[in-house]
Amino acid sequence: MSTQHGKSDPKPSSGSGSCLSDLLSSETPHWNQGSDAGSTSWIQRKDKWKSAGPRGRLERLLKESGNRVCADCGSPDPKWVSLSLGVFICIKCSGVHRSLGVHISKVLSVKLDEWTDEQVDSLVNLGGNIVANNKYEAFLPDNLKKPGPDSSIEERSDFIRRKYEMLQFLEGNEQIICPHQPHQRTSSSTPQSSSGHQVTQEKKQYEKQPTRHRSGHKFRNSWGRKDSDNHKSTKKSNSLAGMVEFVGLVKVNVVKGTNLAVRDVLSSDPYVILALGQQSVKTRVIKNNLNPVWNERLMLSIPENIPPLKVLVYDKDTFTTDDFMGDAEIDIQPLVAAAKAYEKSEIQESMQLGKWVASKDNTLVKDGVITLIDGKVKQEISLRLQNVERGVLEIELECVPLTQ
């Protein structure tokens, strides 16, 4: 493998930490020079930067030259971000990033997600596309061509996994602290990262459930891959996971639970797992509450062959396996069909587009009505949890076409 550096953009002379000050300087008129004046002007620029708010700061970061194209395929005007890797990416590459798992790449939308100052600060500190590519593409081999805007999903998947998961092109001349640690075995005495430890714990407790409580082989595979000496088998499995075309995204607001099952002495510490195909996301844990209110928004990519959205509830235990508190499945095909129909129409006013009818054959407490409100296709669903003595979960869905 060649060790040429010429394929990466030039590194900023002052490192990733210079990104913020360079951005501020480029957007602010020159102030009077001098030691005091210079100090004052930098403070003024910093105040101006902060006053723009998270959304404004994010838009300014997008205008940086290296961030105007996708970090992985070069598509112009990327609208997605890997918050953990610090790169701006296009919608097609974002689907592959999601298949890597949030322990490697946590994907957010520039427009669709609500951003905080802390998240933007984290993105600034990572340096953007130029800094990230100098790090993760430092040793691209001569015979390897990066994907382009028109590349297939297979080409994107292969390159992105080699770049961020296998770290095949990673800069190796200095000690680098990576946001994840794939392929790294740790002894029982070595502390693991919190995210990796949680995924391992959840995967173990899920597989220990009785067969009737499991959601199928595909979901079990979504928990990130095990370290294995059989590299070929693992690589093949992961490649297949990434080779998925997406038709849209589903924003899921886990609203609340009602009368959930008791799994501790008098109460439970519930959290919710959502799984769609090879992807899975998790809410926060709410302590000691049988009627928890999450109001937590999560997002998943919708595969072309639309599977049901699987919902699982667990009680978090510190020293023992997490306890199962029920599951359910949501058929999101009516929601996706309604969103596609609306996208092709000229409807402007709010209206009902359809509904998923409650029956004895599904887990709905009441009909899941699909509505168009302010140009957004949404569905409110109340689910009766299965394979458990009691519990209802309220969820709001919104289907977002890829054109957004």
C-alpha positions as CSV (number, residue, x, y, z in Angstrom):
1,M,0.0,0.0,0.0
2,S,1.3,3.4,-1.0
3,T,2.0,6.0,1.6
4,Q,1.5,9.1,-0.6
5,H,0.1,12.2,1.0
6,G,-0.8,14.1,-2.1
7,K,-4.4,13.1,-2.3
8,S,-5.5,14.9,0.8
9,D,-6.1,18.6,1.0
10,P,-3.3,20.7,2.5
11,K,-3.3,20.7,6.3
12,P,-4.0,24.0,8.0
13,S,-0.8,25.3,9.5
14,S,-2.1,25.8,13.0
15,G,-4.1,22.6,13.2
16,S,-7.8,22.0,13.8
17,G,-7.9,24.6,16.5
18,S,-7.4,27.4,14.0
19,C,-10.7,26.6,12.2
20,L,-12.9,28.8,14.4
21,S,-10.5,31.9,14.5
22,D,-10.0,31.6,10.7
23,L,-13.7,31.5,10.2
24,L,-14.3,34.5,12.4
25,S,-11.5,36.5,10.7
26,S,-12.9,35.8,7.3
27,E,-16.4,37.1,8.2
28,T,-15.4,40.2,10.1
29,P,-14.1,43.5,8.8
30,H,-10.5,44.3,9.7
31,W,-10.4,46.2,13.0
32,N,-7.7,48.7,14.2
33,Q,-4.5,46.9,14.8
34,G,-2.4,47.0,17.9
35,S,-2.2,44.6,20.9
36,D,-5.2,46.0,22.7
37,A,-7.2,46.6,19.6
38,G,-6.4,43.1,18.3
39,S,-7.6,41.5,21.5
40,T,-10.7,43.5,21.5
41,S,-11.6,42.8,17.9
42,W,-11.1,39.0,18.4
43,I,-13.6,39.2,21.4
44,Q,-16.0,41.1,19.2
45,R,-15.7,38.5,16.5
46,K,-16.2,35.7,19.0
47,D,-19.3,37.5,20.4
48,K,-20.7,37.9,16.9
49,W,-20.0,34.2,16.2
50,K,-21.8,33.1,19.4
51,S,-24.8,35.5,18.8
52,A,-25.6,33.8,15.5
53,G,-27.0,30.8,17.4
54,P,-26.4,27.2,16.6
55,R,-28.2,27.2,13.3
56,G,-26.4,30.4,12.1
57,R,-23.0,29.0,13.2
58,L,-23.7,25.8,11.4
59,E,-24.6,27.5,8.2
60,R,-21.3,29.5,8.4
61,L,-19.3,26.3,8.8
62,L,-21.0,24.9,5.7
63,K,-19.6,27.9,3.8
64,E,-16.0,27.0,4.6
65,S,-14.3,25.8,1.4
66,G,-13.6,22.2,2.6
67,N,-17.2,21.8,3.8
68,R,-18.9,22.8,0.6
69,V,-18.7,19.3,-0.8
70,C,-19.2,15.8,0.8
71,A,-16.1,14.6,2.6
72,D,-16.5,11.1,1.2
73,C,-17.7,11.5,-2.4
74,G,-17.4,15.2,-3.3
75,S,-21.1,15.8,-3.9
76,P,-21.8,19.6,-3.7
77,D,-23.9,21.2,-1.0
78,P,-23.9,18.5,1.7
79,K,-26.8,18.7,4.2
80,W,-25.8,16.0,6.7
81,V,-23.1,15.9,9.4
82,S,-21.3,13.1,11.2
83,L,-21.1,14.7,14.6
84,S,-18.7,12.1,16.0
85,L,-16.3,12.3,13.0
86,G,-16.7,16.0,12.3
87,V,-17.5,15.8,8.6
88,F,-20.2,17.2,6.3
89,I,-21.6,14.5,4.0
90,C,-24.3,14.1,1.4
91,I,-27.6,12.2,1.8
92,K,-26.3,9.1,0.0
93,C,-23.2,8.8,2.1
94,S,-25.2,9.6,5.3
95,G,-27.1,6.3,4.8
96,V,-23.8,4.3,4.8
97,H,-22.7,6.3,7.9
98,R,-25.9,5.3,9.7
99,S,-25.2,1.6,8.9
100,L,-21.9,1.9,10.8
101,G,-23.7,2.5,14.0
102,V,-23.8,5.6,16.3
103,H,-20.7,4.3,18.2
104,I,-18.7,5.2,15.0
105,S,-20.7,7.8,13.2
106,K,-23.6,9.8,14.7
107,V,-25.5,11.4,11.8
108,L,-27.5,14.6,12.1
109,S,-29.3,16.7,9.5
110,V,-28.2,20.4,9.1
111,K,-31.9,21.4,8.4
112,L,-34.0,18.7,10.1
113,D,-32.4,18.3,13.5
114,E,-32.4,20.8,16.3
115,W,-28.8,21.8,17.1
116,T,-27.3,23.0,20.4
117,D,-24.3,25.3,20.9
118,E,-22.4,22.3,22.5
119,Q,-22.9,20.2,19.4
120,V,-21.7,23.0,17.1
121,D,-18.7,23.6,19.4
122,S,-17.9,19.9,19.1
123,L,-18.0,20.1,15.3
124,V,-15.8,23.2,15.3
125,N,-13.2,21.5,17.5
126,L,-13.0,18.5,15.1
127,G,-12.0,20.9,12.3
128,G,-14.3,20.1,9.4
129,N,-13.8,18.1,6.2
130,I,-10.2,19.2,5.4
131,V,-8.9,18.3,8.8
132,A,-10.8,15.0,9.0
133,N,-9.7,13.9,5.5
134,N,-6.1,14.8,6.3
135,K,-6.4,12.4,9.2
136,Y,-8.6,9.6,7.8
137,E,-7.2,9.7,4.2
138,A,-3.5,10.2,5.0
139,F,-2.5,7.0,3.3
140,L,-4.8,6.4,0.4
141,P,-3.2,3.9,-2.0
142,D,-2.4,5.0,-5.5
143,N,-4.8,2.4,-7.1
144,L,-7.8,3.4,-4.9
145,K,-10.2,5.9,-6.4
146,K,-12.5,7.8,-4.0
147,P,-16.3,7.5,-4.7
148,G,-17.8,10.3,-6.8
149,P,-21.3,11.9,-6.7
150,D,-22.6,9.3,-9.1
151,S,-21.0,6.3,-7.5
152,S,-23.0,3.2,-6.5
153,I,-24.0,2.5,-2.9
154,E,-21.6,-0.5,-3.0
155,E,-18.7,1.7,-3.9
156,R,-19.6,4.3,-1.2
157,S,-20.1,1.5,1.4
158,D,-16.7,-0.1,0.7
159,F,-14.8,3.2,0.9
160,I,-16.6,4.6,3.9
161,R,-16.1,1.4,5.9
162,R,-12.5,1.2,5.1
163,K,-12.0,4.9,5.9
164,Y,-13.8,5.2,9.3
165,E,-14.4,1.6,10.5
166,M,-11.3,-0.3,9.5
167,L,-9.1,2.9,9.6
168,Q,-7.1,1.6,6.6
169,F,-5.9,5.1,5.5
170,L,-5.5,6.6,8.9
171,E,-2.6,9.0,9.6
172,G,0.0,7.0,11.6
173,N,2.9,9.3,12.3
174,E,1.5,10.7,15.5
175,Q,-0.6,9.6,18.4
176,I,-4.3,10.3,17.6
177,I,-7.2,10.0,19.9
178,C,-10.0,8.5,17.8
179,P,-13.7,8.9,18.5
180,H,-14.2,5.1,18.3
181,Q,-12.0,2.0,18.7
182,P,-13.0,-0.6,16.1
183,H,-11.2,-3.9,15.9
184,Q,-9.5,-3.3,19.2
185,R,-9.6,-6.1,21.7
186,T,-9.7,-5.2,25.4
187,S,-9.1,-7.3,28.4
188,S,-11.6,-7.4,31.3
189,S,-9.4,-5.0,33.2
190,T,-9.3,-2.4,30.4
191,P,-12.1,0.2,30.6
192,Q,-14.2,0.4,27.4
193,S,-15.8,3.5,26.0
194,S,-19.2,4.2,27.5
195,S,-21.0,3.8,24.1
196,G,-19.3,0.6,23.2
197,H,-20.0,-0.8,26.7
198,Q,-23.7,0.0,26.4
199,V,-24.0,-1.6,23.0
200,T,-22.3,-4.7,24.2
201,Q,-24.5,-4.9,27.3
202,E,-27.7,-4.3,25.3
203,K,-26.8,-6.9,22.7
204,K,-26.0,-9.5,25.4
205,Q,-29.3,-8.9,27.3
206,Y,-31.3,-8.9,24.1
207,E,-29.9,-12.2,22.9
208,K,-30.6,-13.8,26.4
209,Q,-34.3,-13.0,26.0
210,P,-36.6,-16.0,25.2
211,T,-37.0,-16.5,21.5
212,R,-40.5,-15.1,21.5
213,H,-39.1,-11.8,22.8
214,R,-36.6,-11.4,20.0
215,S,-37.2,-9.3,16.9
216,G,-35.4,-11.5,14.4
217,H,-31.9,-12.2,13.1
218,K,-31.5,-9.0,11.2
219,F,-32.1,-6.9,14.4
220,R,-29.6,-8.9,16.4
221,N,-27.0,-8.2,13.7
222,S,-27.6,-4.4,14.0
223,W,-25.7,-4.2,17.2
224,G,-22.4,-3.6,15.6
225,R,-20.1,-6.4,14.8
226,K,-18.2,-8.6,17.2
227,D,-14.5,-8.7,17.1
228,S,-13.6,-11.9,15.2
229,D,-10.6,-13.6,13.9
230,N,-12.6,-14.5,10.8
231,H,-12.1,-11.1,9.1
232,K,-13.5,-12.1,5.7
233,S,-16.8,-13.2,7.2
234,T,-17.1,-10.1,9.2
235,K,-16.2,-7.8,6.3
236,K,-18.8,-9.5,4.1
237,S,-21.5,-9.1,6.7
238,N,-20.7,-5.4,7.2
239,S,-20.5,-4.7,3.5
240,L,-24.0,-6.1,3.0
241,A,-25.3,-4.0,5.8
242,G,-24.2,-0.9,4.0
243,M,-25.4,-1.8,0.5
244,V,-28.9,-0.4,1.0
245,E,-30.7,2.3,-1.0
246,F,-32.8,4.6,1.0
247,V,-36.1,6.2,0.0
248,G,-36.4,8.7,2.9
249,L,-36.1,9.2,6.6
250,V,-38.4,8.7,9.5
251,K,-38.2,11.1,12.4
252,V,-39.5,9.4,15.5
253,N,-40.6,11.3,18.6
254,V,-40.9,8.8,21.5
255,V,-43.4,10.8,23.5
256,K,-44.3,8.8,26.6
257,G,-45.1,5.5,28.2
258,T,-48.2,4.7,30.3
259,N,-48.7,2.1,33.0
260,L,-45.5,0.2,32.1
261,A,-44.6,-3.1,33.8
262,V,-42.8,-3.2,37.1
263,R,-39.3,-4.8,36.9
264,D,-37.6,-3.5,40.0
265,V,-39.1,-3.7,43.5
266,L,-41.8,-1.1,43.0
267,S,-41.0,0.6,39.7
268,S,-38.7,0.5,36.6
269,D,-36.0,2.5,34.9
270,P,-37.3,2.3,31.3
271,Y,-35.7,3.1,27.9
272,V,-36.8,2.5,24.3
273,I,-34.9,0.9,21.4
274,L,-36.0,1.6,17.9
275,A,-34.8,-0.7,15.0
276,L,-35.4,-0.4,11.3
277,G,-33.5,-2.9,9.2
278,Q,-29.9,-2.8,10.2
279,Q,-30.2,0.4,12.1
280,S,-31.0,0.9,15.8
281,V,-31.2,3.9,18.1
282,K,-32.0,4.3,21.8
283,T,-33.6,6.8,24.1
284,R,-32.2,8.0,27.4
285,V,-33.1,6.0,30.6
286,I,-35.8,7.6,32.9
287,K,-35.3,6.5,36.5
288,N,-38.0,5.1,38.7
289,N,-41.0,5.8,36.6
290,L,-43.8,3.7,35.2
291,N,-45.3,6.6,33.3
292,P,-42.1,8.1,31.7
293,V,-42.2,11.2,29.4
294,W,-39.3,11.1,27.0
295,N,-40.3,13.6,24.2
296,E,-37.1,12.4,22.6
297,R,-36.6,12.7,18.8
298,L,-34.6,10.1,16.9
299,M,-34.1,9.6,13.2
300,L,-33.6,6.5,11.0
301,S,-33.1,6.0,7.2
302,I,-35.9,4.2,5.4
303,P,-34.6,1.3,3.2
304,E,-36.1,0.8,-0.2
305,N,-37.6,-2.5,0.9
306,I,-39.4,-1.1,3.9
307,P,-39.3,-3.3,7.0
308,P,-41.5,-2.7,10.1
309,L,-40.2,-0.3,12.7
310,K,-39.5,-2.4,15.8
311,V,-40.0,-0.9,19.2
312,L,-38.5,-2.6,22.3
313,V,-38.7,-1.3,25.9
314,Y,-36.3,-2.4,28.6
315,D,-35.6,-1.7,32.3
316,K,-32.0,-0.5,32.9
317,D,-30.1,-2.5,35.5
318,T,-26.7,-1.5,36.7
319,F,-25.3,-4.9,37.9
320,T,-27.6,-7.4,36.1
321,T,-29.0,-7.9,32.6
322,D,-31.5,-5.3,31.6
323,D,-35.1,-6.6,32.0
324,F,-37.5,-6.9,29.0
325,M,-40.6,-4.7,29.3
326,G,-42.4,-5.3,26.0
327,D,-42.2,-4.8,22.3
328,A,-44.3,-3.9,19.3
329,E,-44.0,-3.3,15.5
330,I,-45.1,-0.3,13.4
331,D,-46.0,-0.6,9.8
332,I,-44.6,2.6,8.3
333,Q,-45.5,1.8,4.7
334,P,-48.8,3.8,4.8
335,L,-46.8,6.8,6.1
336,V,-44.2,6.5,3.4
337,A,-46.8,6.1,0.7
338,A,-48.7,9.2,1.9
339,A,-45.4,11.2,1.9
340,K,-44.6,10.1,-1.6
341,A,-48.1,11.0,-2.8
342,Y,-47.9,14.4,-1.2
343,E,-44.5,15.1,-2.7
344,K,-46.0,14.7,-6.2
345,S,-49.1,16.7,-5.5
346,E,-49.8,20.5,-5.2
347,I,-51.7,20.2,-1.9
348,Q,-51.1,23.3,0.4
349,E,-53.7,23.1,3.1
350,S,-53.6,20.8,6.2
351,M,-55.6,17.6,5.8
352,Q,-55.9,13.9,6.6
353,L,-54.0,11.8,4.1
354,G,-54.8,8.3,5.5
355,K,-54.7,6.1,8.5
356,W,-53.5,2.8,9.9
357,V,-56.6,1.2,11.3
358,A,-56.5,-0.4,14.7
359,S,-57.6,-4.0,14.8
360,K,-57.0,-7.2,16.7
361,D,-54.3,-8.1,14.2
362,N,-52.0,-5.2,15.3
363,T,-50.9,-3.5,18.4
364,L,-52.7,-0.1,18.0
365,V,-54.8,1.2,20.8
366,K,-56.5,3.6,18.3
367,D,-56.3,4.4,14.6
368,G,-53.0,5.9,13.6
369,V,-54.1,8.9,11.6
370,I,-51.7,10.3,8.9
371,T,-52.0,14.1,8.5
372,L,-50.4,16.9,6.5
373,I,-49.6,19.8,8.8
374,D,-47.5,22.8,7.7
375,G,-46.1,20.8,4.8
376,K,-45.1,17.8,7.1
377,V,-46.5,14.3,6.8
378,K,-47.0,13.0,10.3
379,Q,-48.6,10.1,12.1
380,E,-49.5,9.8,15.8
381,I,-49.5,6.2,17.1
382,S,-50.5,4.7,20.4
383,L,-49.1,1.2,20.8
384,R,-50.0,-1.6,23.2
385,L,-46.8,-3.4,24.1
386,Q,-46.7,-7.1,23.5
387,N,-45.2,-10.1,25.3
388,V,-45.6,-8.3,28.6
389,E,-48.3,-7.9,31.2
390,R,-49.1,-4.3,30.5
391,G,-47.9,-1.0,29.0
392,V,-48.8,1.6,26.3
393,L,-46.3,3.7,24.3
394,E,-47.1,6.9,22.4
395,I,-45.0,7.7,19.4
396,E,-45.2,10.5,16.7
397,L,-43.7,9.8,13.3
398,E,-42.8,12.1,10.4
399,C,-41.7,10.9,7.0
400,V,-39.0,13.1,5.3
401,P,-38.3,12.6,1.6
402,L,-34.6,12.4,0.5
403,T,-35.1,15.6,-1.5
404,Q,-35.0,17.6,1.8
